[in-house]
Amino acid sequence: MTLVLIVDDSPIDRSLAGGLLQKQGKCDVVFAQDGQEGLRSIHDLHPDLVLTDMQMPVMDGLEMVVKARNDHVQTPIILMTAAGSEDLAVEALRLGASSYVPKHSLAKRLVDTARMVLAAANDDRQQSLLMGRLESHVELFRLHSTVEECRAISRYLQASIARIWNLSTTSRLRIGLVLEEALLNALYHGNLEVSSTLKELPDKSFYDLALQRQTELPYSVRRIHVRFEVTPAETIFVIRDEGNGFNVANLPDPTDSENITRASGRGVMLMHAFMDEVHYNDRGNEVTLIKKKTNT
């Protein structure tokens, strides 16, 4: 049976919430009187759901949410909000709480909210279990040479790997940043053949020339090819343009700190900083980016 932990310093509110979840929700219920006791119960009892008041002595609901998430506890947490605790509730939701129910609406909304959150949490667990069974996932894309498509595929791929690997926000953003830089390099320097030296100029010469070439042959018909493969051990991104390529030996040294302040070469720096392996083909129109699971 579903186990729910109710954390509240008010015996009346504990009894009301517990009775609703036992009778209507068909749940087993345990109680804690403050956030500190609640946190211990979360670690000891592993409840399926936590229902917590916001304003309590010793440790309030917001601090309990923060500490639970810092301890990588994935148990869903529903807030019980009273007048005057709205700001705390908003902050707790931002920091990892799953939902909330106003205390004056417990009788009407608590059981339905708990069912909805529990169903979503179960879906997440099943999805995580399924992703743990994944052996290999491969996708191929052929993109038009536009900034919009480059950024769209970057967001899609970072969301895909984050879902499959259950990445932290920081790791997801780092991968997304690298992908966008690599894709824009394929667009601007590869297919549109716009020199990176134009980025050093104070005007918009770089982007003006890129915009002009998007409507001119042969640049306008060139495509960007993306291969995405993820396994339990690593993710491989292969990005290839249809330009003439370049001499890989002329790339800026990613270990030279002086290159950090240059407008050009930023993508190469980020690739080497956030990826485990970076490889170019001999022609210079394809880059392979590899991220190991252990380093995410």
N, C-alpha and C positions, 0 to 999 in steps of 0.2 A: 504493500500500500504506500501511497505517496506520503512522505514525511515533510512537514512544514515546521520551521522554527519561527516563533513569534517573539520579537524583541521589543519590549515596551515596559516602562517603569510604572504604568498604571494598571493595577489589577483588574479594574473594570473593563478597560479597553482590551487587555489580554483575553479576558473571559469572553467578551463579545466577538472578537475576531476568531478566537479558537472555536467557539461554538458554531459559528457560521461555516468554517472550513471543515469541521468534523461532521456536521449534520448534512449540509448541502453539498459540500465538496468531497465528502467521503475520504477525508485525509486523516492521518495520524498527526498529532500536534504536540510539540514540546515548546517550553517557554524559557526566556531569559529576560532579566530585568534591566539590563543596560548593554551598550555596545561591546564593552569588554567581555562580559559574560557571553554575549552573543557570538563574538569572534571565536571564543574557546569552543562553544557548542558547534559552530560551523566546522572547525577542524576535527572535533572528536566524533560528531554524529553524522557528518556528511549529508545534511538534509537535501531534499530535492528542490526546496524553495525556502527563501527567507522573507519574512514580512516584518518590517521594522518601523518604529516610530522615529521621528527626526530629532526631537528635543528630549534628551535624557541625561541624567547625571553620569559621572565617571567617564563615559565615552558616548558621544551622540551618534545619530544614525549616519551622518555624513562621514565622520572619521572612521566608522566601522566599514562603510562602503570602500573608502580609500584603502584601508589596511587589507581588506579582503582581496581587492584587485591587485594590490602590490604583492600579495602572497600567491598570486595567480589562481585564486579561487574563482571557478567559473559558475558557481551556483547563482541562479537568477535571484535578484533582490527587488522586492516591491516595497515602496515607501508608503507609510501612512502619514498624510500631511494634515496638520491642523492650522488654524489661523495664526499667522505670524511666522510660519516655517516655510513659506513659499520659496524664498530665495535660496534657502538651504536645499530644498528639494530640487530646484533647477540645477544647482551645482552638483548634487549627487547623481542626477540623471546624466549630466555631462561626463561624470567621472566613472560611470559604469553601472548604475542602477538600471533595472529593466523597465519599470513602470511605477505608477503611483495611484493611490486611491485616497481621496479626502476622507477624513475620519467621519464627517457627518454623512457620508454616502456608503459606509461600509456594508450596511444591510443590502443595498441595491447593487453595488458594483464589485464588492470584494471577490466573490466566488467566480464570477465571469472573468474578471481580470486575472485571477490566479490560474484558471483553466487555460486562458489564452497564452500566458507567459510559460506555463508548463509545457504546452504543446509546442511552442516555438523552441524551447530549450531541448525538448526531446528530438525535434527535427535537427537541431544543431549537433546533438550527440550522434545521431544516425549518420549525418553528413560527415562528421569527423571520422566515424568508424569506416564509412565507405571510402573516404580519401586515404585511410590507412591501408586499404586493400589495393590501391592504385599501383599498377606496375609501370605504365607509361601513358602519357597523354600528348598527342601531337596535333598541332594546327598549322595550316599554311594560309598565307594571305598575299594578295597582289593588290597593292594600293596605288591610287593616283597620286601624282606629285603635288600634294597640297598640305599646308600646315594643319588644316582641320582633320584630315585623315590620319596624319602622323600622331597628333595629340589624342585622337579618339582611340587608336589602336594601343597607344601607350597606357591609357587609363584602363582599357579592357584587359590587357595582359597583366598589369600589376594587380588588378582585382582578381584575375584568375589564379595567379600564383599565391596570392594572399589567402584565397579560399582553400586551395589545395593543401598548402603548407601551414595554414593557420598562423600567418606571420604577424609580428607586432606592427604597429602603425609606422614606427621609424624604419623598419626594414622594408616595408611596402613602399614608402615614399622614396627611399633611396633607390630602389629598383626602378620605380617609375621615372625618377629623374634621369637615371642613366639611359633608359630606353628612349625617352623623349629626345635627349641629346643625340643619341646614335641615329635615330630616325631623321632628325632635322639635318644632321650631317649628310645623310644619304640624299635628302631632298636638295639642300642648298649646294653643297660641295660636289655631290655625285651627279644627280640628274640635271641640275640647273647649271652646274659648273661655275658657280659664283665664288670668286677667290676670297679666302678668309682675310686677306690683307685689307679688303674694303671695310671690314669691321672696325679697323683701327681708325678710320676716318670719322670726323665729328658729325658728318651729315648722314643721310639715309641712303647713300649710294648702294650699299649692300642689298637692302631690301627692295629698293627701286628696280635694280637690275633683275633680282629674282622674280619680281612681279611681272616684269616685261617678258622674261623668258618662259614663263608659264603659258604664254599664248603663242610662242614661236617654235618652229621645228628646228632641230629634232627634239628639243627639250620637252615639249608639251606632250609627247606620246610615250615618254619614258615612265616606267613603273618602279615601285619599291616592293621587293619581295621579302616576306618575313616568315621565318620558320620558328615555331615555339614548341619546345619539348620539355616536359617535366616528368621526373621520376622521383621516387622516394629519396634518392641521394643527391640529385642535382637538377638544375634547370638550365637549358641551353636556348639562347636566342641567336638566330642567324639573320642578319639584315644585309640585303644586297640591293644595290642600285644598278641602273643600266647606263651609267655614265662611262667615261673613258678610264676611270680609276686614277690612281696617283702613286707616287713613289713612297712606300711606307717608311722608308728610311728618313724621310723629311718630316715625320711627325714630331711635334714638340715632346721633349723629354718629360714624362709625367712625374719624375722624381725631382725636377728642378723647381724650387720654390718661386723663382722669378716668373715662371709661366703662369702662376696663379692670377697675377694682376692683368694679364693680357686678355683682350676681348676674344681673341681666337684661341683655339686649343682647350677651351673649357671642357668640352665633351670628353676629350681624351683623358684629361685629368680625373674627371668623375668616374669614367669607366674603370680606370686602374684603381681608384680609391675604394669603390663599392663592389666591384666584381672580383672573383677569385682568379679568373683567367680571361685574357683578351687576346684574340688572334685575328690577323688579317690574311686574306688570300694574296697570292703573288701579284695579282693585277691591282689590288688596292680598292676594289669596289664591293668588298664583302667583309663584314666584321662578325666574329663569333664571340658572344659574351656568355660566360659560364659562372653560375652561382651555386656553391655547394650548400647542401641543407644544413650542415653542422655550423655554418657561419652566419645564419640568419637570426 
